[in-house]
Amino acid sequence: MKKPVYLDYAATTPVDPAVYEEMIKCLTLDGNFGNPASRSHGYGWQAEAVVENARRQVAELIHADPREIVWTSGATESDNLAIKGVVELHDSPHIVTSIIEHKAVVDTCKWLEQMGVPVTWLTPETDGRIAPGAVCDALQDNTVLVSLMMVNNELGTVTDIATIGQRLRERGVLFHVDAAQAAGKLPINVAELNVDLLSLSGHKVYGPKGVGALYVRRAPDVQVVAQMHGGGHERGMRSGTLATHQLVGMGKAFELAAAGLGQEMERLEQLRFAFLEGLSGLDGVQFNGCETDRVPGIVNLSFDGVDAESLMLGLRNLAVSSGSACASATMEPSYVLRGIGASDERAHRALRFSFGRFTDEQEIAFACEQIKEVVERLRAVR
């Protein structure tokens, strides 16, 4: 049976073959399989060397110092470490976030609320962007952290992180950014963005699952309390034996992303144009998100008269989603779409299409034909 065309790159990406080749070198006795923390023999030294090289590769993509990269198990852990790690340093902290953040941020902030930490929940613009003015208006004398995502994982919308970062730096408020969907899709310079903490994920950038990183700006006022203890790894911020093969894989993936970023952005923009052009003859299609400030590889559309679940069942030859993978177990309409003011009906009719490195024009043309055929068929039997 032929596999469906994969158009769910925002959920996860396949490991690039070059990444795979680097990873398998770290798994067997004749490779760099050692424990990077073993300082008494060559196996450990070699493993430590490749891990530090990977740290440099990750740092270079976001223009950071390698010493500012803390390894984690993924962006979810990075989000938790950043938010909880800052809050624990203060007696009466207040934090600011938005209602359309990734669940890793939303659920962390809700848990903190239950623990007595006040949280201000920002409402986005109708196109999914968080207005800098709204962030500033939410600040209080005891605000210690603002946490926002750079690229929304359901809409592809890009928030003006640079402006927000500048205003927060002037106010002395720490800024955490979830960049899981931004890395490898947009240029990132943490210094220019005035970001203090930034979460990254390996599997969103053609690296392996189960590995991520947290950028922690080297400054006296930027500190986080460890959430995992046992060995003092990662300069005391995240204990646990480092998974050499996964870190090497993430490093290689980020190196590839940096090398091909401009070309990849241009190619995905062309695929996006072809996709929307291919659906232009289909009536009753509504675009969800921002037409201007966005990444090219994520497109969220609602189809009049057709609910997303029925449409996905009909699109057996396409792998797409009705929203974030972290919320796919629920039948509730997307909280992100409801957060930007979409009706439940429109949210129930939305699908997210996301393209990536291995998507080609033939797959886009095939997808358009499949979508038009299934939508028209479902509308005919209403």
C-alpha positions as CSV (number, residue, x, y, z in Angstrom):
1,M,0.0,0.0,0.0
2,K,1.4,3.4,-1.0
3,K,2.0,5.7,1.9
4,P,-0.1,8.9,2.1
5,V,1.6,12.2,1.0
6,Y,3.0,13.7,4.2
7,L,1.7,17.2,4.8
8,D,2.1,17.4,8.6
9,Y,5.6,18.7,9.0
10,A,4.5,21.0,11.8
11,A,3.8,18.0,13.9
12,T,7.1,16.3,13.3
13,T,9.7,16.0,10.6
14,P,11.5,12.9,9.3
15,V,15.2,12.6,10.2
16,D,17.4,13.9,7.4
17,P,19.6,11.1,6.0
18,A,22.7,13.1,6.9
19,V,21.5,13.3,10.5
20,Y,20.9,9.6,10.6
21,E,24.4,8.9,9.4
22,E,25.9,11.0,12.2
23,M,23.7,9.4,14.9
24,I,24.6,5.8,14.1
25,K,28.2,6.7,14.7
26,C,27.4,7.2,18.3
27,L,25.7,3.9,19.1
28,T,28.2,1.1,18.9
29,L,31.5,0.1,20.5
30,D,33.5,1.3,17.5
31,G,31.9,4.7,17.6
32,N,31.3,7.6,20.1
33,F,29.0,5.6,22.3
34,G,30.6,6.7,25.6
35,N,29.1,8.7,28.5
36,P,30.1,12.4,28.0
37,A,30.4,12.7,31.7
38,S,33.0,10.0,31.9
39,R,36.2,12.0,32.3
40,S,38.6,9.2,33.1
41,H,39.0,7.6,29.7
42,G,39.0,8.2,25.9
43,Y,35.5,6.9,25.3
44,G,34.1,9.7,27.5
45,W,36.4,12.3,26.1
46,Q,35.4,11.5,22.6
47,A,31.7,11.5,23.4
48,E,32.1,14.9,25.2
49,A,33.8,16.3,22.2
50,V,31.0,15.4,19.8
51,V,28.4,16.7,22.3
52,E,30.1,20.0,22.5
53,N,30.4,20.2,18.8
54,A,26.6,19.7,18.6
55,R,26.1,22.4,21.2
56,R,28.1,24.7,19.0
57,Q,26.0,23.8,15.9
58,V,22.7,24.5,17.8
59,A,24.1,27.8,19.1
60,E,25.2,28.9,15.6
61,L,21.7,28.6,14.2
62,I,20.4,31.1,16.7
63,H,23.6,33.2,17.0
64,A,24.2,32.3,20.6
65,D,27.3,31.4,22.6
66,P,27.5,27.5,22.9
67,R,27.8,28.0,26.7
68,E,24.2,29.4,26.6
69,I,22.8,26.1,25.3
70,V,21.3,23.7,27.9
71,W,20.3,20.2,26.6
72,T,16.8,19.0,27.4
73,S,14.5,16.2,26.2
74,G,12.6,18.5,24.0
75,A,10.8,21.9,23.8
76,T,8.2,20.8,26.3
77,E,10.9,20.3,29.0
78,S,12.6,23.5,27.9
79,D,9.4,25.4,28.3
80,N,8.9,23.9,31.8
81,L,12.5,24.6,32.8
82,A,12.3,28.2,31.6
83,I,9.0,29.2,33.2
84,K,9.1,27.2,36.5
85,G,12.8,27.8,36.8
86,V,12.3,31.6,36.8
87,V,9.2,31.7,38.9
88,E,10.8,29.7,41.7
89,L,13.4,32.4,42.2
90,H,10.8,35.0,43.3
91,D,8.5,35.3,46.3
92,S,5.5,36.8,44.7
93,P,5.9,36.5,40.9
94,H,3.5,37.5,38.1
95,I,3.8,36.1,34.6
96,V,2.3,37.0,31.2
97,T,1.5,34.6,28.4
98,S,-1.2,34.2,25.8
99,I,-4.2,31.9,25.3
100,I,-2.9,30.5,22.1
101,E,0.5,29.2,23.3
102,H,1.6,25.6,22.9
103,K,0.1,23.3,25.5
104,A,3.6,23.0,27.1
105,V,3.3,26.6,28.0
106,V,-0.4,26.8,28.6
107,D,-0.5,23.8,30.9
108,T,2.6,24.9,32.8
109,C,1.1,28.3,33.4
110,K,-2.2,26.8,34.5
111,W,-0.4,24.6,37.0
112,L,1.4,27.6,38.3
113,E,-1.9,29.4,38.7
114,Q,-3.1,26.5,40.9
115,M,0.0,27.0,43.0
116,G,-1.0,30.6,43.6
117,V,1.0,32.4,40.9
118,P,-1.0,35.1,39.1
119,V,-1.0,34.8,35.3
120,T,-2.2,37.3,32.8
121,W,-3.6,35.6,29.7
122,L,-3.3,37.8,26.6
123,T,-5.8,37.6,23.7
124,P,-4.2,37.7,20.3
125,E,-5.2,39.8,17.3
126,T,-7.7,38.1,15.0
127,D,-4.8,37.0,12.7
128,G,-3.0,35.3,15.6
129,R,-0.3,37.8,16.4
130,I,0.3,39.1,19.9
131,A,0.5,42.9,19.9
132,P,3.5,44.4,21.6
133,G,1.2,47.0,23.2
134,A,-0.9,44.4,24.8
135,V,2.2,42.8,26.4
136,C,3.3,46.1,27.8
137,D,-0.2,46.9,29.2
138,A,-0.2,43.5,31.0
139,L,3.0,44.2,32.9
140,Q,2.8,44.7,36.7
141,D,5.4,45.8,39.2
142,N,6.0,42.1,40.1
143,T,6.0,40.7,36.6
144,V,9.1,38.5,36.3
145,L,8.5,36.7,33.0
146,V,6.7,37.0,29.7
147,S,6.4,33.7,27.7
148,L,5.3,33.8,24.0
149,M,5.9,31.7,21.0
150,M,7.7,33.1,17.9
151,V,5.7,31.0,15.4
152,N,2.2,29.7,16.2
153,N,2.2,26.0,15.6
154,E,-1.4,25.9,14.2
155,L,-1.5,29.1,12.2
156,G,2.2,29.7,11.2
157,T,1.7,33.3,12.4
158,V,4.9,35.2,13.5
159,T,4.7,37.5,16.4
160,D,6.9,40.6,16.6
161,I,9.4,39.2,19.1
162,A,12.0,41.8,18.5
163,T,9.8,44.7,19.5
164,I,8.4,42.9,22.5
165,G,11.9,41.9,23.5
166,Q,13.2,45.4,23.3
167,R,10.4,46.8,25.5
168,L,10.8,44.0,28.1
169,R,14.5,44.5,28.3
170,E,13.9,48.2,29.0
171,R,11.5,47.2,31.8
172,G,13.8,44.6,33.2
173,V,11.4,41.7,32.6
174,L,12.7,38.4,31.4
175,F,11.5,37.1,28.1
176,H,11.0,33.5,27.2
177,V,10.3,32.5,23.6
178,D,9.1,29.1,22.4
179,A,10.9,28.8,19.1
180,A,10.2,25.2,18.3
181,Q,8.3,26.1,15.1
182,A,10.6,29.0,14.2
183,A,14.0,27.3,14.2
184,G,15.0,26.3,10.6
185,K,12.0,28.3,9.2
186,L,13.1,31.8,10.0
187,P,16.4,33.6,10.8
188,I,16.9,33.8,14.6
189,N,19.4,36.0,16.4
190,V,18.8,36.0,20.1
191,A,20.8,39.1,20.7
192,E,18.8,41.2,18.2
193,L,15.5,39.8,19.5
194,N,16.5,40.6,23.1
195,V,15.4,37.2,24.2
196,D,16.5,35.8,27.6
197,L,15.3,32.2,27.3
198,L,14.4,30.3,24.1
199,S,13.1,26.8,23.7
200,L,14.2,24.5,20.8
201,S,13.2,21.1,19.6
202,G,15.2,18.5,17.5
203,H,12.3,16.8,15.8
204,K,10.9,19.9,14.3
205,V,14.1,20.5,12.3
206,Y,14.7,17.1,10.8
207,G,16.5,15.8,13.9
208,P,15.5,13.0,16.3
209,K,12.6,13.1,18.7
210,G,13.3,13.2,22.5
211,V,15.9,15.9,22.4
212,G,15.8,19.7,22.7
213,A,17.6,22.7,24.2
214,L,17.0,25.8,26.2
215,Y,19.0,28.9,25.4
216,V,19.8,30.7,28.7
217,R,21.3,34.2,28.1
218,R,24.6,34.6,30.0
219,A,23.8,37.4,32.3
220,P,23.7,37.8,36.1
221,D,19.9,38.6,36.0
222,V,19.1,35.5,33.9
223,Q,18.9,32.4,36.1
224,V,16.7,29.3,36.3
225,V,16.2,26.8,39.1
226,A,16.8,23.2,38.0
227,Q,13.6,21.1,37.6
228,M,15.6,17.8,37.4
229,H,18.2,16.9,40.0
230,G,20.8,14.2,40.1
231,G,24.4,14.8,39.1
232,G,24.5,18.5,38.4
233,H,24.8,18.1,34.6
234,E,24.5,21.1,32.2
235,R,26.0,23.5,34.7
236,G,23.5,22.5,37.4
237,M,20.4,23.4,35.3
238,R,19.4,19.9,34.0
239,S,20.7,16.7,35.4
240,G,20.7,13.4,33.5
241,T,23.1,11.4,31.3
242,L,23.4,13.1,27.9
243,A,22.0,11.0,25.0
244,T,25.1,11.4,22.8
245,H,23.5,10.1,19.6
246,Q,20.4,12.3,19.9
247,L,22.4,15.5,20.7
248,V,24.7,14.8,17.7
249,G,21.6,14.3,15.6
250,M,20.1,17.6,16.7
251,G,23.4,19.4,16.1
252,K,23.7,18.1,12.6
253,A,20.1,18.9,11.9
254,F,20.6,22.5,13.0
255,E,23.8,22.8,11.0
256,L,21.9,21.7,7.9
257,A,19.1,24.1,8.7
258,A,21.5,27.0,9.0
259,A,23.3,26.2,5.7
260,G,20.1,26.0,3.7
261,L,17.8,28.4,5.4
262,G,17.4,31.1,2.7
263,Q,16.9,28.5,-0.1
264,E,14.4,26.5,2.0
265,M,12.3,29.5,2.8
266,E,12.2,30.5,-0.9
267,R,11.3,26.9,-1.9
268,L,8.5,26.6,0.7
269,E,7.1,30.0,-0.4
270,Q,6.8,28.6,-3.9
271,L,5.1,25.5,-2.7
272,R,2.7,27.5,-0.6
273,F,1.8,29.7,-3.6
274,A,1.2,26.6,-5.7
275,F,-1.0,25.0,-3.0
276,L,-3.2,28.0,-2.6
277,E,-3.3,28.6,-6.3
278,G,-4.4,24.9,-6.8
279,L,-7.3,25.4,-4.4
280,S,-8.3,28.8,-5.8
281,G,-11.2,27.3,-7.8
282,L,-12.7,25.8,-4.7
283,D,-15.4,28.0,-3.2
284,G,-16.0,28.5,0.5
285,V,-12.3,28.3,1.7
286,Q,-11.3,30.6,4.6
287,F,-7.7,31.3,5.5
288,N,-6.9,31.3,9.2
289,G,-3.9,33.3,10.3
290,C,-1.9,36.2,9.0
291,E,-1.2,36.7,5.3
292,T,2.0,38.8,5.9
293,D,3.8,37.9,9.1
294,R,4.0,34.1,8.8
295,V,6.2,31.2,7.9
296,P,5.6,29.7,4.4
297,G,5.3,26.1,5.4
298,I,2.1,26.2,7.5
299,V,-1.3,26.9,6.0
300,N,-4.6,26.7,8.0
301,L,-7.8,26.6,6.1
302,S,-11.5,26.2,7.0
303,F,-13.9,24.6,4.4
304,D,-17.5,25.8,4.4
305,G,-20.0,23.0,4.8
306,V,-17.4,20.3,5.7
307,D,-16.2,19.4,9.2
308,A,-12.5,18.6,9.5
309,E,-12.9,15.1,10.9
310,S,-15.0,14.0,7.9
311,L,-12.6,15.7,5.5
312,M,-9.5,14.0,7.1
313,L,-11.3,10.6,6.8
314,G,-11.9,11.3,3.1
315,L,-8.3,12.4,2.5
316,R,-6.9,8.9,3.1
317,N,-4.0,9.6,0.7
318,L,-2.9,12.7,2.6
319,A,-1.4,13.0,6.1
320,V,-2.7,16.2,7.6
321,S,-4.1,17.4,10.9
322,S,-6.9,19.5,12.4
323,G,-4.5,21.3,14.7
324,S,-1.6,20.7,17.1
325,A,-0.4,17.1,17.6
326,C,-0.4,17.7,21.4
327,A,-4.2,18.3,21.3
328,S,-5.2,15.7,18.7
329,A,-6.7,13.3,21.2
330,T,-9.7,15.6,21.9
331,M,-12.7,16.3,19.7
332,E,-12.9,19.9,21.0
333,P,-12.4,22.6,18.3
334,S,-9.0,24.1,18.3
335,Y,-8.4,26.4,21.3
336,V,-6.0,28.4,19.0
337,L,-8.7,29.1,16.5
338,R,-11.2,30.0,19.2
339,G,-8.6,32.1,20.8
340,I,-8.4,34.3,17.6
341,G,-12.1,34.7,17.6
342,A,-13.2,32.0,15.2
343,S,-16.6,30.4,15.8
344,D,-16.8,26.8,16.9
345,E,-18.2,26.0,13.5
346,R,-15.3,27.5,11.7
347,A,-12.8,25.9,14.0
348,H,-14.4,22.5,13.5
349,R,-13.9,23.0,9.8
350,A,-10.2,23.8,9.9
351,L,-7.3,21.7,8.7
352,R,-3.6,22.5,9.0
353,F,-1.4,21.7,6.0
354,S,2.3,21.9,6.6
355,F,5.1,21.4,4.0
356,G,8.8,20.7,4.5
357,R,12.1,19.7,3.1
358,F,10.9,16.6,1.3
359,T,7.7,18.0,-0.1
360,D,7.7,18.4,-3.9
361,E,5.5,20.1,-6.5
362,Q,3.9,16.8,-7.6
363,E,2.7,16.2,-4.1
364,I,1.2,19.6,-3.8
365,A,-0.7,19.2,-7.1
366,F,-1.9,15.8,-5.9
367,A,-3.0,17.2,-2.6
368,C,-5.0,20.0,-4.2
369,E,-6.8,17.5,-6.5
370,Q,-7.6,15.3,-3.5
371,I,-8.9,18.2,-1.4
372,K,-11.1,19.5,-4.1
373,E,-12.5,16.1,-4.9
374,V,-13.3,15.2,-1.3
375,V,-14.7,18.6,-0.3
376,E,-17.0,18.7,-3.3
377,R,-18.2,15.1,-2.6
378,L,-18.9,15.8,1.1
379,R,-20.8,19.0,0.2
380,A,-22.9,17.1,-2.3
381,V,-24.2,14.7,0.4
382,R,-25.1,17.3,3.0
